[in-house]
């Protein structure tokens, strides 16, 4: 059996109740009670990008090229 001990120490990785939000030009950041931060980016009218982090730090975007 494979155990992921990193997850055991982080606790609940799912977002709980939203307690605050911040708005940038094309991005919204939602902070939850358990410190999960949700980032919603409007790329264009038909594309929305959604990311979340449990560390309050979003890693730099990377290229698939």
DSSP file (Angstrom, degrees, kcal/mol; ACC not computed):
  #  RESIDUE AA STRUCTURE BP1 BP2  ACC     N-H-->O    O-->H-N    N-H-->O    O-->H-N    TCO  KAPPA ALPHA  PHI   PSI    X-CA   Y-CA   Z-CA
    1    1 A X              0   0    0      0, 0.0     2,-0.5     0, 0.0     0, 0.0   0.000 360.0 360.0 360.0 136.8    0.0    0.0    0.0
    2    2 A X        -     0   0    0      2,-0.0     2,-0.4     0, 0.0     0, 0.0  -0.826 360.0-161.9 -95.3 128.1    1.3    3.5   -0.9
    3    3 A X        -     0   0    0     -2,-0.5     2,-0.9     3,-0.0     3,-0.1  -0.922  11.9-150.6-111.0 134.7    0.9    6.1    1.8
    4    4 A X    >>  +     0   0    0     -2,-0.4     4,-1.0     1,-0.2     3,-0.5  -0.818  17.4 177.4-102.4  93.1    1.0    9.8    1.1
    5    5 A X  H 3> S+     0   0    0     -2,-0.9     4,-1.2     1,-0.2    -1,-0.2   0.770  74.3  67.1 -69.9 -24.8    2.4   11.2    4.4
    6    6 A X  H 3> S+     0   0    0      1,-0.2     4,-1.0     2,-0.2     3,-0.4   0.907 100.6  49.4 -61.2 -40.5    2.5   14.8    3.0
    7    7 A X  H <> S+     0   0    0     -3,-0.5     4,-1.4     1,-0.2    -1,-0.2   0.827 102.4  62.2 -68.3 -31.5   -1.3   14.8    2.8
    8    8 A X  H  < S+     0   0    0     -4,-1.0    -1,-0.2     1,-0.2    -2,-0.2   0.854 106.7  44.9 -61.9 -34.0   -1.6   13.6    6.3
    9    9 A X  H  < S+     0   0    0     -4,-1.2    -1,-0.2    -3,-0.4    -2,-0.2   0.731 108.8  55.6 -84.0 -23.2    0.1   16.7    7.6
   10   10 A X  H  < S-     0   0    0     -4,-1.0     2,-0.2     1,-0.2    -2,-0.2   0.744  88.2-162.3 -83.2 -23.1   -1.9   19.2    5.4
   11   11 A X     <  +     0   0    0     -4,-1.4     2,-0.5     2,-0.0    -1,-0.2  -0.542  56.4  15.0  79.6-143.5   -5.3   18.1    6.6
   12   12 A X        -     0   0    0     -2,-0.2     4,-0.1     1,-0.2    -4,-0.0  -0.560  57.0-177.5 -74.9 116.7   -8.4   19.0    4.6
   13   13 A X        +     0   0    0     -2,-0.5     2,-0.3     2,-0.1    -1,-0.2   0.459  54.4  96.9 -93.6  -2.7   -7.3   20.2    1.1
   14   14 A X  S    S-     0   0    0      1,-0.1    22,-0.1    22,-0.0    20,-0.1  -0.665  84.4-105.4 -87.3 142.6  -10.9   21.0    0.0
   15   15 A X        -     0   0    0     -2,-0.3     3,-0.1     1,-0.1     2,-0.1  -0.391  36.4-165.3 -66.0 141.0  -12.1   24.6    0.2
   16   16 A X        -     0   0    0      1,-0.3    -1,-0.1    20,-0.1     2,-0.1  -0.072  50.1 -24.0-102.4-151.0  -14.5   25.3    3.0
   17   17 A X        -     0   0    0     15,-0.1    16,-2.2     1,-0.1     2,-0.3  -0.355  69.1-117.1 -65.0 134.6  -16.6   28.4    3.5
   18   18 A X  E     +A   32   0A   0     14,-0.2    14,-0.3     1,-0.1    -1,-0.1  -0.572  35.2 173.8 -73.3 128.9  -15.4   31.5    1.7
   19   19 A X  E     +     0   0A   0     12,-2.9     2,-0.3    -2,-0.3    13,-0.2   0.609  61.3   3.6-112.4 -18.4  -14.6   34.3    4.2
   20   20 A X  E     -A   31   0A   0     11,-1.5    11,-2.5     2,-0.0     2,-0.3  -0.987  56.1-159.5-158.8 164.5  -13.0   37.0    2.0
   21   21 A X  E     -A   30   0A   0     -2,-0.3     2,-0.4     9,-0.2     9,-0.2  -0.983   3.7-157.3-146.5 158.7  -12.2   37.8   -1.6
   22   22 A X  E     -A   29   0A   0      7,-2.3     7,-2.8    -2,-0.3     2,-0.5  -0.995  11.8-148.7-135.9 140.4   -9.9   40.2   -3.5
   23   23 A X  E     +A   28   0A   0     -2,-0.4     5,-0.2     5,-0.2     2,-0.2  -0.944  15.0 177.4-116.7 128.3  -10.4   41.4   -7.1
   24   24 A X        -     0   0    0      3,-3.3     5,-0.0    -2,-0.5    -2,-0.0  -0.393  54.8 -76.8-104.0-168.9   -7.6   42.3   -9.6
   25   25 A X  S    S-     0   0    0      1,-0.2     3,-0.0    -2,-0.2    -2,-0.0   0.960 124.2  -1.8 -58.0 -55.8   -8.1   43.4  -13.1
   26   26 A X  S    S+     0   0    0     -3,-0.0    16,-2.6    15,-0.0     2,-0.4   0.160 123.2  77.2-123.0  17.3   -9.0   40.0  -14.6
   27   27 A X  E     - B   0  41A   0     14,-0.2    -3,-3.3     2,-0.0     2,-0.4  -0.964  52.7-161.0-133.0 147.3   -8.6   37.8  -11.5
   28   28 A X  E     -AB  23  40A   0     12,-2.6    12,-2.8    -2,-0.4     2,-0.5  -0.985   8.6-160.9-121.9 137.2  -10.6   37.0   -8.4
   29   29 A X  E     -AB  22  39A   0     -7,-2.8    -7,-2.3    -2,-0.4     2,-0.5  -0.982   4.8-167.5-119.0 126.0   -9.1   35.4   -5.2
   30   30 A X  E     -AB  21  38A   0      8,-2.7     8,-2.9    -2,-0.5     2,-0.4  -0.958   4.8-158.1-114.6 127.4  -11.3   33.7   -2.7
   31   31 A X  E     -AB  20  37A   0    -11,-2.5   -12,-2.9    -2,-0.5   -11,-1.5  -0.888  11.9-155.2-105.7 135.0   -9.9   32.8    0.8
   32   32 A X  E >   -A   18   0A   0      4,-2.0     3,-1.9    -2,-0.4   -14,-0.2  -0.570  31.4-101.0-106.8 169.7  -11.7   30.1    2.7
   33   33 A X  T 3  S+     0   0    0    -16,-2.2   -15,-0.1     1,-0.3    -1,-0.1   0.819 122.6  50.0 -57.7 -34.1  -11.9   29.3    6.5
   34   34 A X  T 3  S-     0   0    0    -17,-0.1    -1,-0.3   -20,-0.1     3,-0.1   0.089 122.2-104.2 -97.3  24.3   -9.3   26.5    6.2
   35   35 A X  S <  S+     0   0    0     -3,-1.9     2,-0.4     1,-0.2    21,-0.2   0.670  71.1 145.4  65.1  22.6   -6.8   28.8    4.3
   36   36 A X        -     0   0    0    -22,-0.1    -4,-2.0    19,-0.1     2,-0.5  -0.779  37.2-150.9 -83.2 133.7   -7.4   27.4    0.8
   37   37 A X  E     -BC  31  53A   0     16,-2.5    16,-2.0    -2,-0.4     2,-0.4  -0.937   5.6-158.2-111.5 126.5   -7.1   30.2   -1.8
   38   38 A X  E     -BC  30  52A   0     -8,-2.9    -8,-2.7    -2,-0.5     2,-0.5  -0.873   3.9-161.1-103.4 132.7   -9.1   29.9   -5.0
   39   39 A X  E     -BC  29  51A   0     12,-3.5    12,-2.5    -2,-0.4     2,-0.5  -0.965   5.9-173.1-117.0 124.5   -8.0   31.9   -8.0
   40   40 A X  E     -BC  28  50A   0    -12,-2.8   -12,-2.6    -2,-0.5     2,-0.4  -0.976   6.6-172.2-117.9 120.6  -10.4   32.5  -10.9
   41   41 A X  E     -BC  27  49A   0      8,-3.1     8,-3.2    -2,-0.5     2,-0.9  -0.948  19.6-143.6-117.1 130.0   -8.9   34.2  -14.0
   42   42 A X  E     + C   0  48A   0    -16,-2.6     6,-0.2    -2,-0.4     3,-0.1  -0.826  22.5 174.6 -89.9 107.1  -11.0   35.4  -17.0
   43   43 A X  E     -     0   0A   0      4,-1.7     2,-0.3    -2,-0.9    -1,-0.2   0.915  67.1 -32.9 -80.0 -46.2   -8.7   34.6  -19.9
   44   44 A X  E >  S- C   0  47A   0      3,-1.6     3,-1.6    -3,-0.2    -1,-0.4  -0.921  80.2 -73.3-159.2-180.0  -11.3   35.7  -22.5
   45   45 A X  T 3  S+     0   0    0     -2,-0.3     3,-0.0     1,-0.3    -2,-0.0   0.810 131.6  33.7 -53.5 -34.0  -15.1   35.7  -22.8
   46   46 A X  T 3  S+     0   0    0      1,-0.1     2,-0.4    -4,-0.0    -1,-0.3   0.384 111.2  68.8-105.9   4.0  -15.3   31.9  -23.4
   47   47 A X  E <   +C   44   0A   0     -3,-1.6    -4,-1.7     2,-0.0    -3,-1.6  -0.980  50.5 177.6-131.8 124.8  -12.3   30.8  -21.2
   48   48 A X  E     -C   42   0A   0     -2,-0.4     2,-0.4    -6,-0.2    -6,-0.2  -0.988  16.2-150.9-122.3 132.0  -12.1   30.9  -17.4
   49   49 A X  E     -C   41   0A   0     -8,-3.2    -8,-3.1    -2,-0.4     2,-0.4  -0.874  11.4-167.2-104.9 135.1   -9.0   29.5  -15.6
   50   50 A X  E     +C   40   0A   0     -2,-0.4     2,-0.3   -10,-0.2   -10,-0.2  -0.983  14.1 160.4-126.2 127.7   -9.4   28.1  -12.1
   51   51 A X  E     -C   39   0A   0    -12,-2.5   -12,-3.5    -2,-0.4     2,-0.3  -0.950  13.4-167.4-137.5 159.7   -6.6   27.2   -9.7
   52   52 A X  E     -C   38   0A   0     -2,-0.3     2,-0.3   -14,-0.2   -14,-0.2  -0.988   1.1-165.2-145.0 157.9   -6.3   26.7   -5.9
   53   53 A X  E     -C   37   0A   0    -16,-2.0   -16,-2.5    -2,-0.3     5,-0.1  -0.986  19.9-158.3-140.6 150.0   -3.5   26.4   -3.4
   54   54 A X  S    S+     0   0    0     -2,-0.3    -1,-0.1   -18,-0.2   -40,-0.0   0.415  96.2  55.1-102.4  -2.2   -3.3   25.3    0.2
   55   55 A X  S    S-     0   0    0      2,-0.3    -1,-0.1   -18,-0.1   -19,-0.1   0.379 105.1-120.1-110.6   1.2   -0.1   27.3    0.9
   56   56 A X  S    S+     0   0    0    -21,-0.2     2,-0.5     1,-0.2   -20,-0.1   0.566  85.1 103.0  67.9  10.3   -1.4   30.7   -0.1
   57   57 A X        -     0   0    0    -20,-0.1     2,-0.5     0, 0.0    -2,-0.3  -0.987  61.7-150.6-125.5 123.8    1.3   30.9   -2.8
   58   58 A X        -     0   0    0     -2,-0.5     3,-0.1    -5,-0.1    -5,-0.1  -0.811  23.2-125.2 -91.8 127.9    0.6   30.3   -6.5
   59   59 A X        -     0   0    0     -2,-0.5     3,-0.1     1,-0.1     2,-0.0  -0.301  36.3 -88.7 -66.7 154.9    3.5   28.8   -8.3
   60   60 A X        -     0   0    0      1,-0.1    -1,-0.1    -2,-0.0     0, 0.0  -0.367  51.1-100.9 -62.9 141.7    4.8   30.6  -11.4
   61   61 A X        -     0   0    0     -3,-0.1     2,-0.3     1,-0.0    -1,-0.1  -0.302  39.7-151.6 -62.0 148.2    3.0   29.5  -14.6
   62   62 A X        -     0   0    0     -3,-0.1     2,-0.4     2,-0.0    -1,-0.0  -0.822   9.5-119.3-121.4 163.8    5.0   27.1  -16.8
   63   63 A X        -     0   0    0     -2,-0.3     0, 0.0     1,-0.1     0, 0.0  -0.824   5.2-157.8-105.8 140.0    5.0   26.4  -20.5
   64   64 A X              0   0    0     -2,-0.4    -1,-0.1     1,-0.2    -2,-0.0   0.545 360.0 360.0 -85.3  -9.1    4.1   23.1  -22.2
   65   65 A X              0   0    0      0, 0.0    -1,-0.2     0, 0.0    -2,-0.0   0.475 360.0 360.0 -73.0 360.0    6.1   24.2  -25.2
